[in-house]
Amino acid sequence: MNGRGLGRKGRPVSRKAGPAKPIVTNGPGKRGSAEAAAESDAFDHWLEDKLRNAYSSVLEEPIPDELLKLLQQRLSD
């Protein structure tokens, strides 16, 4: 991908940026790294539950025979 990836909303993002900014752990109104990590974990669990509820029935459906044939052909090439 030539050092580029996709960011929010599918827009290209350069990977040439400098090092990530550290999370400030002190000071008034600043979130500590433990608080930010807990918030991130909570969001990850919420999102995982929502996606599982929305798509679990789709994942349980059998793979169509035509798609399996295409995959087998591709793997044997």
Backbone as ProteinMPNN parsed JSONL, in Angstrom:
{"seq_chain_A": "MNGRGLGRKGRPVSRKAGPAKPIVTNGPGKRGSAEAAAESDAFDHWLEDKLRNAYSSVLEEPIPDELLKLLQQRLSD", "coords_chain_A": {"N_chain_A": [[0.81, -1.198, 0.0], [2.111, 1.139, -0.199], [2.905, 2.545, 2.157], [0.581, 3.695, 3.004], [-2.643, 3.722, 4.55], [-6.086, 3.109, 5.4], [-8.14, 5.392, 7.019], [-10.53, 6.748, 9.277], [-13.796, 6.578, 7.975], [-12.916, 5.533, 5.572], [-11.002, 7.097, 4.359], [-7.82, 7.859, 2.916], [-4.843, 7.518, 4.841], [-1.761, 8.73, 5.824], [1.105, 6.852, 6.688], [3.425, 7.933, 7.503], [3.625, 9.586, 9.618], [4.889, 11.047, 12.67], [6.023, 9.641, 15.847], [3.525, 8.196, 18.018], [1.516, 10.252, 20.136], [2.046, 10.448, 23.621], [-0.189, 9.363, 26.25], [-1.488, 11.648, 28.514], [-1.047, 11.484, 31.947], [-1.546, 12.957, 34.183], [-2.716, 16.015, 35.701], [-5.249, 18.565, 35.676], [-8.441, 17.719, 34.401], [-7.46, 15.945, 32.567], [-7.38, 12.731, 31.093], [-6.287, 9.725, 32.557], [-4.034, 7.045, 31.638], [-4.974, 4.543, 32.455], [-7.7, 4.978, 32.838], [-8.459, 5.715, 30.244], [-7.852, 3.338, 28.908], [-9.668, 1.576, 30.115], [-12.059, 2.716, 29.274], [-11.803, 2.337, 26.524], [-11.757, -0.474, 26.41], [-14.35, -1.006, 27.326], [-15.854, 0.114, 25.245], [-14.988, -1.524, 23.131], [-16.038, -4.022, 23.939], [-18.78, -3.416, 23.918], [-19.159, -2.819, 21.181], [-18.433, -5.271, 20.01], [-20.479, -6.941, 21.03], [-22.743, -5.727, 19.82], [-22.17, -6.124, 17.071], [-22.053, -8.919, 17.0], [-24.717, -9.556, 17.678], [-26.02, -8.44, 15.474], [-24.989, -9.818, 13.225], [-24.708, -12.556, 13.71], [-26.563, -14.492, 12.861], [-26.167, -14.511, 10.117], [-23.574, -15.475, 9.916], [-23.967, -18.077, 10.651], [-25.171, -19.257, 8.508], [-24.95, -21.588, 5.771], [-22.109, -21.829, 3.545], [-22.436, -20.87, 0.194], [-22.509, -23.29, -2.478], [-21.405, -22.549, -4.983], [-19.618, -20.525, -4.304], [-17.836, -21.959, -2.701], [-16.753, -23.676, -4.644], [-15.412, -21.801, -6.268], [-13.485, -20.885, -4.457], [-12.07, -23.265, -3.98], [-11.034, -23.727, -6.538], [-9.366, -21.511, -6.794], [-7.507, -21.971, -4.767], [-6.29, -24.273, -5.673], [-4.906, -23.469, -7.885]], "CA_chain_A": [[0.0, 0.0, 0.0], [3.003, 2.289, -0.29], [2.928, 3.318, 3.387], [-0.704, 4.341, 3.27], [-3.739, 2.882, 4.991], [-7.357, 3.813, 5.401], [-8.545, 5.859, 8.335], [-11.972, 6.873, 9.475], [-14.637, 6.79, 6.794], [-12.253, 5.04, 4.375], [-10.107, 8.085, 3.756], [-6.414, 7.475, 3.022], [-4.08, 8.102, 5.929], [-0.335, 8.51, 5.657], [1.762, 6.154, 7.797], [4.715, 8.568, 7.7], [3.547, 10.514, 10.744], [5.85, 10.804, 13.733], [5.585, 8.707, 16.878], [2.246, 8.496, 18.644], [1.611, 11.107, 21.307], [1.754, 9.699, 24.85], [-1.378, 9.771, 26.985], [-1.138, 12.407, 29.707], [-1.603, 10.776, 33.1], [-1.777, 13.86, 35.307], [-3.187, 17.341, 35.336], [-6.702, 18.701, 35.771], [-9.202, 17.509, 33.178], [-6.789, 15.008, 31.662], [-7.662, 11.332, 31.4], [-5.117, 8.888, 32.753], [-3.966, 5.932, 30.703], [-5.82, 3.449, 32.947], [-9.09, 5.364, 32.556], [-8.646, 5.642, 28.797], [-7.84, 1.922, 28.542], [-10.934, 0.996, 30.569], [-13.096, 3.232, 28.372], [-11.594, 1.668, 25.247], [-12.199, -1.862, 26.585], [-15.809, -0.999, 27.41], [-16.363, 0.338, 23.894], [-14.722, -2.734, 22.344], [-17.021, -5.044, 24.322], [-20.085, -2.98, 23.425], [-19.179, -2.98, 19.729], [-18.429, -6.709, 19.723], [-21.833, -7.449, 21.298], [-23.652, -5.218, 18.788], [-21.87, -6.814, 15.81], [-22.457, -10.32, 17.146], [-26.174, -9.61, 17.598], [-26.467, -8.073, 14.136], [-24.512, -10.671, 12.146], [-24.518, -13.955, 14.084], [-27.397, -15.363, 12.031], [-25.537, -14.58, 8.805], [-22.402, -16.338, 10.044], [-24.41, -19.459, 10.821], [-25.667, -19.772, 7.234], [-23.932, -22.351, 5.043], [-21.451, -21.145, 2.431], [-23.002, -21.369, -1.067], [-21.663, -24.229, -3.218], [-20.663, -21.841, -6.031], [-18.499, -19.827, -3.677], [-16.87, -22.984, -2.305], [-16.062, -24.112, -5.858], [-14.482, -20.742, -6.664], [-12.371, -20.901, -3.504], [-11.268, -24.459, -4.236], [-10.301, -23.501, -7.783], [-8.328, -20.524, -6.535], [-6.483, -22.591, -3.933], [-5.585, -25.321, -6.427], [-4.087, -22.833, -8.93]], "C_chain_A": [[0.849, 1.256, 0.0], [2.967, 3.162, 0.959], [1.629, 4.014, 3.716], [-1.731, 3.31, 3.689], [-5.016, 3.679, 4.92], [-7.718, 4.174, 6.826], [-10.055, 5.869, 8.449], [-12.665, 7.168, 8.155], [-13.921, 6.416, 5.503], [-11.32, 6.012, 3.7], [-8.656, 7.636, 3.925], [-5.709, 8.223, 4.15], [-2.62, 7.756, 5.71], [0.227, 7.821, 6.892], [3.113, 6.785, 8.118], [4.712, 9.55, 8.861], [4.561, 10.112, 11.801], [5.298, 9.833, 14.767], [4.274, 9.162, 17.506], [2.459, 9.359, 19.879], [1.288, 10.285, 22.551], [0.483, 10.228, 25.506], [-0.926, 10.472, 28.252], [-1.823, 11.752, 30.897], [-1.842, 11.677, 34.301], [-2.245, 15.212, 34.801], [-4.697, 17.403, 35.38], [-7.378, 18.505, 34.412], [-8.564, 16.556, 32.2], [-7.122, 13.583, 32.088], [-6.35, 10.585, 31.568], [-5.149, 7.703, 31.814], [-4.844, 4.776, 31.155], [-7.289, 3.738, 32.644], [-9.381, 5.253, 31.06], [-8.691, 4.192, 28.337], [-9.159, 1.251, 28.94], [-12.079, 1.439, 29.662], [-13.002, 2.538, 27.013], [-12.076, 0.219, 25.313], [-13.718, -1.934, 26.624], [-16.422, -0.8, 26.025], [-16.165, -0.903, 23.025], [-15.731, -3.83, 22.658], [-18.411, -4.685, 23.812], [-20.199, -3.223, 21.919], [-19.221, -4.457, 19.343], [-19.811, -7.322, 19.94], [-22.816, -7.004, 20.222], [-23.43, -5.937, 17.456], [-22.297, -8.277, 15.864], [-23.977, -10.449, 17.018], [-26.673, -9.342, 16.18], [-26.132, -9.128, 13.09], [-24.368, -12.141, 12.493], [-25.358, -14.898, 13.217], [-26.798, -15.532, 10.637], [-24.34, -15.535, 8.846], [-22.767, -17.804, 10.193], [-24.936, -20.069, 9.522], [-24.559, -20.554, 6.531], [-23.345, -21.521, 3.895], [-22.014, -21.718, 1.139], [-21.995, -22.242, -1.826], [-20.825, -23.52, -4.289], [-19.445, -21.106, -5.466], [-17.429, -20.822, -3.241], [-16.076, -23.488, -3.505], [-15.044, -23.088, -6.312], [-13.259, -20.717, -5.744], [-11.469, -22.117, -3.736], [-10.442, -24.316, -5.51], [-9.127, -22.553, -7.553], [-7.173, -21.129, -5.723], [-5.681, -23.645, -4.697], [-4.707, -24.749, -7.536], [-2.696, -22.526, -8.465]], "O_chain_A": [[0.317, 2.35, 0.189], [2.993, 4.388, 0.851], [1.585, 4.845, 4.624], [-1.697, 2.164, 3.241], [-5.023, 4.808, 4.43], [-7.611, 3.348, 7.733], [-10.755, 5.095, 7.796], [-12.158, 7.925, 7.327], [-14.274, 6.925, 4.439], [-10.887, 5.771, 2.573], [-8.299, 7.088, 4.968], [-5.952, 9.409, 4.377], [-2.287, 6.603, 5.437], [-0.133, 8.169, 8.017], [3.872, 6.239, 8.919], [5.69, 10.27, 9.068], [5.034, 8.976, 11.824], [4.222, 9.266, 14.577], [3.954, 10.35, 17.523], [3.46, 9.217, 20.582], [0.343, 9.497, 22.532], [0.123, 11.394, 25.339], [-0.082, 9.957, 28.985], [-3.026, 11.494, 30.867], [-2.299, 11.202, 35.341], [-2.171, 15.503, 33.607], [-5.364, 16.396, 35.145], [-6.939, 19.057, 33.403], [-9.08, 16.372, 31.098], [-7.144, 13.264, 33.277], [-5.409, 10.793, 30.802], [-6.198, 7.39, 31.25], [-5.413, 4.085, 30.311], [-8.032, 2.844, 32.24], [-10.433, 4.752, 30.663], [-9.488, 3.848, 27.464], [-9.701, 0.448, 28.18], [-12.957, 0.646, 29.322], [-14.026, 2.191, 26.423], [-12.726, -0.265, 24.385], [-14.311, -2.828, 26.02], [-17.395, -1.466, 25.672], [-17.061, -1.291, 22.274], [-16.227, -4.496, 21.749], [-19.139, -5.552, 23.329], [-21.198, -3.76, 21.439], [-19.969, -4.844, 18.445], [-20.266, -8.129, 19.13], [-23.632, -7.8, 19.758], [-24.392, -6.317, 16.789], [-22.837, -8.811, 14.894], [-24.47, -11.345, 16.333], [-27.645, -9.954, 15.738], [-26.906, -9.324, 12.153], [-23.939, -12.92, 11.642], [-24.903, -15.991, 12.877], [-26.918, -16.603, 10.042], [-24.126, -16.309, 7.913], [-21.956, -18.68, 9.892], [-25.128, -21.282, 9.449], [-23.379, -20.231, 6.669], [-24.002, -20.633, 3.352], [-22.069, -22.939, 0.99], [-20.793, -21.975, -1.819], [-19.657, -23.859, -4.479], [-18.38, -21.077, -6.084], [-16.237, -20.554, -3.395], [-14.869, -23.704, -3.406], [-13.932, -23.448, -6.699], [-12.131, -20.548, -6.207], [-10.245, -22.002, -3.693], [-9.285, -24.735, -5.556], [-8.029, -22.776, -8.063], [-6.006, -20.827, -5.972], [-4.512, -23.875, -4.389], [-3.855, -25.456, -8.075], [-1.893, -21.992, -9.23]]}, "name": "protein", "num_of_chains": 1, "seq": "MNGRGLGRKGRPVSRKAGPAKPIVTNGPGKRGSAEAAAESDAFDHWLEDKLRNAYSSVLEEPIPDELLKLLQQRLSD"}
